[in-house]
Amino acid sequence: MKITMLGTGNAMVTKCYNTTFVLTNGEKQLLVDGGGGNKIFNQLEDASIDWKNIKEIFVTHKHVDHVIGVIWMIRKICRSMKKGEYVGDVNIYAHGELCDIINSIAHMLLNKKETDFIGERVHIIPVEDGEEREIIGNKTVFFDIHSTKAKQFGFSMIYDNDKKLTCCGDEPYNEKEEKYAKNSDWLLHEAFCLYSEADKFKPYEKHHSTVKDACELATELGIKNILLYHTEDKNIANRKTMYYNEGKEFFSGNIAIPDDLETIEL
């Protein structure tokens, strides 16, 4: 399995795309979030991923930098279905409240011909805290991250028989996530900025983590590999080096700080 980071930035970035990624298992692909606009298609094209092959989407929460790209996906998919160019159905997973929001936004903003397939071939599927499903051929458990802001879900996926990947969304870890995150082979965790620049970026006021926080957590949870995303973009040119140098002081495992469009074998 591999992960392709279509975007790695937080909501306000301009030098990279908002955090969104594709997990690929053989021929099957899961899109996680969509970023804040139709640039999602540019990112998919540049990553050599055909959006028509995406049949499963998971949306973590209702913030615009995660949802709006999904609305664009729905628009494109429905238009393609109308023309007979999209094969099969698409499943869009989210917690119940968010499913209602996605459905409402789509029907408010899109033309009828772009929403005709919602409920017929475009399935907006609510998932519960702790619910298990098979996604891209892998056992996947969705869980509430207990956000202090908008309700948000993450997920834990078992792949290659016994490896585990856990996505904690884009907020700091909550101890209620321990049973999902502990001993993961890969932990996907937000790192808004360097701890050394916390006074500049004020992550704690925005309820976000620093590189130091994420890497200390990885050590505590027995993580093998940590992937840091949802960052600021003021250090984009030197982000890999700067974030790695701070992180390695607190975590001895592998630290991945991907750029947009970078693919990592899991």
Short mmCIF file of the C-alpha atoms (twelve columns), coordinates in Angstrom:
data_MODEL
# 
_entry.id   MODEL 
# 
loop_
_atom_site.group_PDB 
_atom_site.id 
_atom_site.type_symbol 
_atom_site.label_atom_id 
_atom_site.label_alt_id 
_atom_site.label_comp_id 
_atom_site.label_asym_id 
_atom_site.label_seq_id 
_atom_site.Cartn_x 
_atom_site.Cartn_y 
_atom_site.Cartn_z 
_atom_site.pdbx_PDB_model_num 
ATOM 1   C CA . MET A 1   0.000   0.000  0.000   1 
ATOM 2   C CA . LYS A 2   1.099   3.570  -0.585  1 
ATOM 3   C CA . ILE A 3   0.015   7.095  0.277   1 
ATOM 4   C CA . THR A 4   0.083   10.033 -2.120  1 
ATOM 5   C CA . MET A 5   -0.112  13.434 -0.456  1 
ATOM 6   C CA . LEU A 6   -2.139  15.683 -2.743  1 
ATOM 7   C CA . GLY A 7   -1.815  18.476 -0.198  1 
ATOM 8   C CA . THR A 8   0.039   18.975 3.074   1 
ATOM 9   C CA . GLY A 9   -0.964  22.444 4.289   1 
ATOM 10  C CA . ASN A 10  -3.391  23.898 6.786   1 
ATOM 11  C CA . ALA A 11  -6.516  25.874 5.922   1 
ATOM 12  C CA . MET A 12  -4.776  29.180 5.164   1 
ATOM 13  C CA . VAL A 13  -1.849  28.073 3.014   1 
ATOM 14  C CA . THR A 14  -1.145  29.523 -0.434  1 
ATOM 15  C CA . LYS A 15  2.198   27.873 -1.271  1 
ATOM 16  C CA . CYS A 16  0.831   24.322 -1.098  1 
ATOM 17  C CA . TYR A 17  -2.592  22.666 -1.149  1 
ATOM 18  C CA . ASN A 18  -4.774  21.898 1.863   1 
ATOM 19  C CA . THR A 19  -4.168  18.517 3.497   1 
ATOM 20  C CA . THR A 20  -5.713  15.709 1.457   1 
ATOM 21  C CA . PHE A 21  -4.333  12.369 0.347   1 
ATOM 22  C CA . VAL A 22  -4.991  9.131  -1.522  1 
ATOM 23  C CA . LEU A 23  -4.335  5.666  -0.133  1 
ATOM 24  C CA . THR A 24  -3.730  3.098  -2.867  1 
ATOM 25  C CA . ASN A 25  -4.006  -0.649 -2.347  1 
ATOM 26  C CA . GLY A 26  -3.416  -2.406 -5.667  1 
ATOM 27  C CA . GLU A 27  -6.065  -1.041 -8.027  1 
ATOM 28  C CA . LYS A 28  -8.226  0.374  -5.232  1 
ATOM 29  C CA . GLN A 29  -7.981  3.956  -3.990  1 
ATOM 30  C CA . LEU A 30  -9.371  5.921  -1.052  1 
ATOM 31  C CA . LEU A 31  -9.450  9.717  -1.191  1 
ATOM 32  C CA . VAL A 32  -9.310  11.299 2.263   1 
ATOM 33  C CA . ASP A 33  -10.786 14.816 2.256   1 
ATOM 34  C CA . GLY A 34  -10.766 17.050 -0.808  1 
ATOM 35  C CA . GLY A 35  -9.111  20.307 0.108   1 
ATOM 36  C CA . GLY A 36  -10.741 23.670 -0.428  1 
ATOM 37  C CA . GLY A 37  -11.524 23.767 -4.136  1 
ATOM 38  C CA . ASN A 38  -11.370 22.336 -7.634  1 
ATOM 39  C CA . LYS A 39  -7.576  22.321 -7.500  1 
ATOM 40  C CA . ILE A 40  -8.141  18.786 -6.246  1 
ATOM 41  C CA . PHE A 41  -8.304  17.755 -9.917  1 
ATOM 42  C CA . ASN A 42  -5.035  19.468 -10.743 1 
ATOM 43  C CA . GLN A 43  -3.369  17.687 -7.822  1 
ATOM 44  C CA . LEU A 44  -4.798  14.322 -8.871  1 
ATOM 45  C CA . GLU A 45  -3.653  14.856 -12.452 1 
ATOM 46  C CA . ASP A 46  -0.148  15.890 -11.393 1 
ATOM 47  C CA . ALA A 47  0.004   12.789 -9.181  1 
ATOM 48  C CA . SER A 48  -1.032  10.634 -12.179 1 
ATOM 49  C CA . ILE A 49  -4.212  9.532  -10.384 1 
ATOM 50  C CA . ASP A 50  -7.362  9.278  -12.517 1 
ATOM 51  C CA . TRP A 51  -10.234 10.733 -10.498 1 
ATOM 52  C CA . LYS A 52  -12.641 8.419  -12.337 1 
ATOM 53  C CA . ASN A 53  -10.941 5.459  -10.634 1 
ATOM 54  C CA . ILE A 54  -11.684 6.787  -7.154  1 
ATOM 55  C CA . LYS A 55  -14.667 4.859  -5.789  1 
ATOM 56  C CA . GLU A 56  -14.274 5.552  -2.062  1 
ATOM 57  C CA . ILE A 57  -13.942 8.886  -0.244  1 
ATOM 58  C CA . PHE A 58  -13.716 9.665  3.456   1 
ATOM 59  C CA . VAL A 59  -14.365 13.155 4.825   1 
ATOM 60  C CA . THR A 60  -13.016 13.869 8.289   1 
ATOM 61  C CA . HIS A 61  -14.940 17.026 9.215   1 
ATOM 62  C CA . LYS A 62  -16.912 19.997 7.945   1 
ATOM 63  C CA . HIS A 63  -14.229 22.690 7.616   1 
ATOM 64  C CA . VAL A 64  -14.089 24.245 4.141   1 
ATOM 65  C CA . ASP A 65  -10.486 23.165 3.519   1 
ATOM 66  C CA . HIS A 66  -11.669 19.557 3.708   1 
ATOM 67  C CA . VAL A 67  -15.213 19.566 2.297   1 
ATOM 68  C CA . ILE A 68  -15.313 21.876 -0.734  1 
ATOM 69  C CA . GLY A 69  -13.034 19.710 -2.860  1 
ATOM 70  C CA . VAL A 70  -15.389 16.796 -2.166  1 
ATOM 71  C CA . ILE A 71  -18.330 18.838 -3.493  1 
ATOM 72  C CA . TRP A 72  -16.307 19.356 -6.678  1 
ATOM 73  C CA . MET A 73  -15.687 15.606 -6.826  1 
ATOM 74  C CA . ILE A 74  -19.431 14.970 -6.554  1 
ATOM 75  C CA . ARG A 75  -20.069 17.475 -9.354  1 
ATOM 76  C CA . LYS A 76  -17.514 15.905 -11.688 1 
ATOM 77  C CA . ILE A 77  -18.532 12.352 -10.885 1 
ATOM 78  C CA . CYS A 78  -22.240 13.036 -11.445 1 
ATOM 79  C CA . ARG A 79  -21.547 14.793 -14.753 1 
ATOM 80  C CA . SER A 80  -19.363 11.875 -15.802 1 
ATOM 81  C CA . MET A 81  -22.070 9.385  -14.792 1 
ATOM 82  C CA . LYS A 82  -24.574 11.342 -16.888 1 
ATOM 83  C CA . LYS A 83  -22.313 10.901 -19.909 1 
ATOM 84  C CA . GLY A 84  -21.747 7.219  -19.177 1 
ATOM 85  C CA . GLU A 85  -18.045 7.829  -18.530 1 
ATOM 86  C CA . TYR A 86  -17.876 6.892  -14.832 1 
ATOM 87  C CA . VAL A 87  -17.970 3.160  -14.201 1 
ATOM 88  C CA . GLY A 88  -19.712 1.893  -11.054 1 
ATOM 89  C CA . ASP A 89  -20.696 3.749  -7.894  1 
ATOM 90  C CA . VAL A 90  -18.840 5.930  -5.403  1 
ATOM 91  C CA . ASN A 91  -19.108 5.692  -1.608  1 
ATOM 92  C CA . ILE A 92  -18.548 8.811  0.493   1 
ATOM 93  C CA . TYR A 93  -18.088 8.099  4.211   1 
ATOM 94  C CA . ALA A 94  -18.409 10.622 7.040   1 
ATOM 95  C CA . HIS A 95  -20.049 10.933 10.453  1 
ATOM 96  C CA . GLY A 96  -23.803 11.446 10.332  1 
ATOM 97  C CA . GLU A 97  -23.881 15.205 10.869  1 
ATOM 98  C CA . LEU A 98  -21.329 15.714 8.113   1 
ATOM 99  C CA . CYS A 99  -23.215 13.452 5.714   1 
ATOM 100 C CA . ASP A 100 -26.218 15.748 6.086   1 
ATOM 101 C CA . ILE A 101 -24.020 18.798 5.450   1 
ATOM 102 C CA . ILE A 102 -22.427 17.315 2.319   1 
ATOM 103 C CA . ASN A 103 -25.817 16.288 0.971   1 
ATOM 104 C CA . SER A 104 -27.310 19.733 1.695   1 
ATOM 105 C CA . ILE A 105 -24.414 21.687 0.167   1 
ATOM 106 C CA . ALA A 106 -24.459 19.530 -2.942  1 
ATOM 107 C CA . HIS A 107 -28.182 20.050 -3.469  1 
ATOM 108 C CA . MET A 108 -27.984 23.787 -2.729  1 
ATOM 109 C CA . LEU A 109 -25.032 24.586 -4.989  1 
ATOM 110 C CA . LEU A 110 -25.130 22.074 -7.825  1 
ATOM 111 C CA . ASN A 111 -27.543 21.784 -10.732 1 
ATOM 112 C CA . LYS A 112 -30.160 19.035 -10.695 1 
ATOM 113 C CA . LYS A 113 -28.326 17.081 -13.407 1 
ATOM 114 C CA . GLU A 114 -25.274 17.137 -11.117 1 
ATOM 115 C CA . THR A 115 -27.180 15.688 -8.158  1 
ATOM 116 C CA . ASP A 116 -29.449 13.180 -9.938  1 
ATOM 117 C CA . PHE A 117 -27.167 10.319 -8.968  1 
ATOM 118 C CA . ILE A 118 -26.902 11.175 -5.261  1 
ATOM 119 C CA . GLY A 119 -28.569 8.328  -3.408  1 
ATOM 120 C CA . GLU A 120 -28.618 6.198  -6.559  1 
ATOM 121 C CA . ARG A 121 -24.937 5.778  -7.476  1 
ATOM 122 C CA . VAL A 122 -23.317 8.407  -5.262  1 
ATOM 123 C CA . HIS A 123 -23.760 6.968  -1.779  1 
ATOM 124 C CA . ILE A 124 -23.220 9.317  1.167   1 
ATOM 125 C CA . ILE A 125 -22.772 6.849  4.010   1 
ATOM 126 C CA . PRO A 126 -22.790 7.758  7.722   1 
ATOM 127 C CA . VAL A 127 -20.340 5.902  9.948   1 
ATOM 128 C CA . GLU A 128 -20.449 5.621  13.735  1 
ATOM 129 C CA . ASP A 129 -17.691 5.899  16.323  1 
ATOM 130 C CA . GLY A 130 -15.944 2.526  16.423  1 
ATOM 131 C CA . GLU A 131 -17.667 1.219  13.274  1 
ATOM 132 C CA . GLU A 132 -15.695 -1.289 11.204  1 
ATOM 133 C CA . ARG A 133 -15.902 -1.523 7.418   1 
ATOM 134 C CA . GLU A 134 -13.845 -2.933 4.579   1 
ATOM 135 C CA . ILE A 135 -12.338 -0.017 2.655   1 
ATOM 136 C CA . ILE A 136 -10.107 -0.578 -0.419  1 
ATOM 137 C CA . GLY A 137 -9.929  -4.212 0.655   1 
ATOM 138 C CA . ASN A 138 -8.665  -3.447 4.170   1 
ATOM 139 C CA . LYS A 139 -10.292 -3.693 7.590   1 
ATOM 140 C CA . THR A 140 -10.922 -0.086 8.641   1 
ATOM 141 C CA . VAL A 141 -12.298 1.309  11.899  1 
ATOM 142 C CA . PHE A 142 -13.643 4.863  12.051  1 
ATOM 143 C CA . PHE A 143 -13.466 6.762  15.325  1 
ATOM 144 C CA . ASP A 144 -14.433 10.075 16.874  1 
ATOM 145 C CA . ILE A 145 -11.292 12.094 17.670  1 
ATOM 146 C CA . HIS A 146 -13.289 14.138 20.241  1 
ATOM 147 C CA . SER A 147 -12.536 17.468 18.640  1 
ATOM 148 C CA . THR A 148 -12.963 20.643 20.657  1 
ATOM 149 C CA . LYS A 149 -14.121 22.386 17.482  1 
ATOM 150 C CA . ALA A 150 -16.106 20.716 14.686  1 
ATOM 151 C CA . LYS A 151 -16.982 17.053 15.191  1 
ATOM 152 C CA . GLN A 152 -14.275 15.025 13.469  1 
ATOM 153 C CA . PHE A 153 -13.543 11.380 12.734  1 
ATOM 154 C CA . GLY A 154 -10.261 9.620  12.049  1 
ATOM 155 C CA . PHE A 155 -9.646  6.022  11.064  1 
ATOM 156 C CA . SER A 156 -7.359  3.068  11.634  1 
ATOM 157 C CA . MET A 157 -6.659  0.645  8.778   1 
ATOM 158 C CA . ILE A 158 -5.077  -2.805 8.824   1 
ATOM 159 C CA . TYR A 159 -3.128  -3.527 5.625   1 
ATOM 160 C CA . ASP A 160 -0.661  -6.120 4.348   1 
ATOM 161 C CA . ASN A 161 -2.260  -8.588 6.805   1 
ATOM 162 C CA . ASP A 162 -0.860  -7.171 10.047  1 
ATOM 163 C CA . LYS A 163 0.343   -3.596 9.531   1 
ATOM 164 C CA . LYS A 164 -1.647  -0.679 10.918  1 
ATOM 165 C CA . LEU A 165 -2.053  2.899  9.714   1 
ATOM 166 C CA . THR A 166 -3.873  5.427  11.878  1 
ATOM 167 C CA . CYS A 167 -5.079  8.860  10.771  1 
ATOM 168 C CA . CYS A 168 -5.762  11.198 13.687  1 
ATOM 169 C CA . GLY A 169 -7.372  13.970 11.663  1 
ATOM 170 C CA . ASP A 170 -6.031  17.504 11.951  1 
ATOM 171 C CA . GLU A 171 -6.211  18.175 15.677  1 
ATOM 172 C CA . PRO A 172 -4.068  17.147 18.650  1 
ATOM 173 C CA . TYR A 173 -4.298  13.581 19.931  1 
ATOM 174 C CA . ASN A 174 -6.925  12.756 22.513  1 
ATOM 175 C CA . GLU A 175 -6.275  9.872  24.936  1 
ATOM 176 C CA . LYS A 176 -9.562  8.288  23.811  1 
ATOM 177 C CA . GLU A 177 -7.806  7.499  20.514  1 
ATOM 178 C CA . GLU A 178 -5.189  5.330  22.215  1 
ATOM 179 C CA . LYS A 179 -6.755  1.956  21.382  1 
ATOM 180 C CA . TYR A 180 -6.709  2.879  17.693  1 
ATOM 181 C CA . ALA A 181 -3.357  4.659  17.480  1 
ATOM 182 C CA . LYS A 182 -1.126  2.695  19.868  1 
ATOM 183 C CA . ASN A 183 1.626   0.637  18.196  1 
ATOM 184 C CA . SER A 184 0.647   1.778  14.700  1 
ATOM 185 C CA . ASP A 185 3.165   1.162  11.941  1 
ATOM 186 C CA . TRP A 186 2.236   4.576  10.551  1 
ATOM 187 C CA . LEU A 187 0.687   7.487  12.430  1 
ATOM 188 C CA . LEU A 188 -0.630  10.393 10.357  1 
ATOM 189 C CA . HIS A 189 -0.618  13.440 12.623  1 
ATOM 190 C CA . GLU A 190 -0.903  17.185 12.200  1 
ATOM 191 C CA . ALA A 191 2.055   19.427 13.025  1 
ATOM 192 C CA . PHE A 192 0.984   23.029 12.595  1 
ATOM 193 C CA . CYS A 193 4.500   24.377 13.077  1 
ATOM 194 C CA . LEU A 194 7.796   23.904 14.884  1 
ATOM 195 C CA . TYR A 195 7.721   24.072 18.664  1 
ATOM 196 C CA . SER A 196 10.577  26.549 18.395  1 
ATOM 197 C CA . GLU A 197 8.247   28.836 16.405  1 
ATOM 198 C CA . ALA A 198 5.137   28.377 18.562  1 
ATOM 199 C CA . ASP A 199 5.258   32.021 19.647  1 
ATOM 200 C CA . LYS A 200 5.100   33.041 15.986  1 
ATOM 201 C CA . PHE A 201 2.374   30.684 14.741  1 
ATOM 202 C CA . LYS A 202 0.422   30.218 18.009  1 
ATOM 203 C CA . PRO A 203 -0.688  26.611 17.379  1 
ATOM 204 C CA . TYR A 204 -2.190  26.108 20.834  1 
ATOM 205 C CA . GLU A 205 -4.567  29.041 20.386  1 
ATOM 206 C CA . LYS A 206 -5.837  27.286 17.234  1 
ATOM 207 C CA . HIS A 207 -5.918  23.899 18.998  1 
ATOM 208 C CA . HIS A 208 -3.086  22.393 16.969  1 
ATOM 209 C CA . SER A 209 0.191   20.601 17.687  1 
ATOM 210 C CA . THR A 210 3.846   21.275 17.019  1 
ATOM 211 C CA . VAL A 211 6.417   18.906 15.551  1 
ATOM 212 C CA . LYS A 212 7.764   18.316 19.061  1 
ATOM 213 C CA . ASP A 213 4.302   17.431 20.384  1 
ATOM 214 C CA . ALA A 214 3.586   14.974 17.567  1 
ATOM 215 C CA . CYS A 215 6.958   13.259 17.872  1 
ATOM 216 C CA . GLU A 216 6.757   12.978 21.662  1 
ATOM 217 C CA . LEU A 217 3.360   11.343 21.174  1 
ATOM 218 C CA . ALA A 218 4.784   8.911  18.614  1 
ATOM 219 C CA . THR A 219 7.390   7.806  21.152  1 
ATOM 220 C CA . GLU A 220 4.761   7.405  23.881  1 
ATOM 221 C CA . LEU A 221 2.480   5.306  21.651  1 
ATOM 222 C CA . GLY A 222 5.184   3.015  20.286  1 
ATOM 223 C CA . ILE A 223 4.811   4.260  16.716  1 
ATOM 224 C CA . LYS A 224 7.236   3.039  14.048  1 
ATOM 225 C CA . ASN A 225 6.730   5.791  11.451  1 
ATOM 226 C CA . ILE A 226 5.106   9.200  11.773  1 
ATOM 227 C CA . LEU A 227 3.898   11.326 8.871   1 
ATOM 228 C CA . LEU A 228 3.476   15.035 9.612   1 
ATOM 229 C CA . TYR A 229 1.005   17.186 7.690   1 
ATOM 230 C CA . HIS A 230 -1.424  20.147 7.983   1 
ATOM 231 C CA . THR A 231 1.463   22.578 8.428   1 
ATOM 232 C CA . GLU A 232 2.088   26.274 7.912   1 
ATOM 233 C CA . ASP A 233 3.677   27.240 4.582   1 
ATOM 234 C CA . LYS A 234 6.056   30.039 5.587   1 
ATOM 235 C CA . ASN A 235 8.901   27.505 5.876   1 
ATOM 236 C CA . ILE A 236 7.860   25.467 2.838   1 
ATOM 237 C CA . ALA A 237 11.247  25.582 1.089   1 
ATOM 238 C CA . ASN A 238 13.097  24.196 4.127   1 
ATOM 239 C CA . ARG A 239 10.214  22.436 5.873   1 
ATOM 240 C CA . LYS A 240 11.601  18.906 5.504   1 
ATOM 241 C CA . THR A 241 14.946  19.736 7.101   1 
ATOM 242 C CA . MET A 242 13.599  22.023 9.810   1 
ATOM 243 C CA . TYR A 243 10.794  19.699 10.880  1 
ATOM 244 C CA . TYR A 244 13.014  16.621 10.802  1 
ATOM 245 C CA . ASN A 245 15.707  18.257 12.896  1 
ATOM 246 C CA . GLU A 246 13.224  19.210 15.604  1 
ATOM 247 C CA . GLY A 247 11.353  15.894 15.461  1 
ATOM 248 C CA . LYS A 248 14.382  13.616 15.754  1 
ATOM 249 C CA . GLU A 249 15.126  15.048 19.207  1 
ATOM 250 C CA . PHE A 250 11.907  13.481 20.488  1 
ATOM 251 C CA . PHE A 251 11.344  10.419 18.266  1 
ATOM 252 C CA . SER A 252 13.836  7.801  17.121  1 
ATOM 253 C CA . GLY A 253 11.620  6.216  14.461  1 
ATOM 254 C CA . ASN A 254 11.115  7.278  10.874  1 
ATOM 255 C CA . ILE A 255 9.803   10.829 10.389  1 
ATOM 256 C CA . ALA A 256 8.144   11.626 7.048   1 
ATOM 257 C CA . ILE A 257 7.536   15.264 6.138   1 
ATOM 258 C CA . PRO A 258 6.108   14.945 2.619   1 
ATOM 259 C CA . ASP A 259 5.744   17.666 0.043   1 
ATOM 260 C CA . ASP A 260 2.594   17.993 -2.050  1 
ATOM 261 C CA . LEU A 261 2.365   15.188 -4.653  1 
ATOM 262 C CA . GLU A 262 4.919   13.013 -2.846  1 
ATOM 263 C CA . THR A 263 4.175   9.270  -2.681  1 
ATOM 264 C CA . ILE A 264 5.388   7.088  0.193   1 
ATOM 265 C CA . GLU A 265 5.368   3.309  0.249   1 
ATOM 266 C CA . LEU A 266 3.789   2.102  3.480   1 
# 
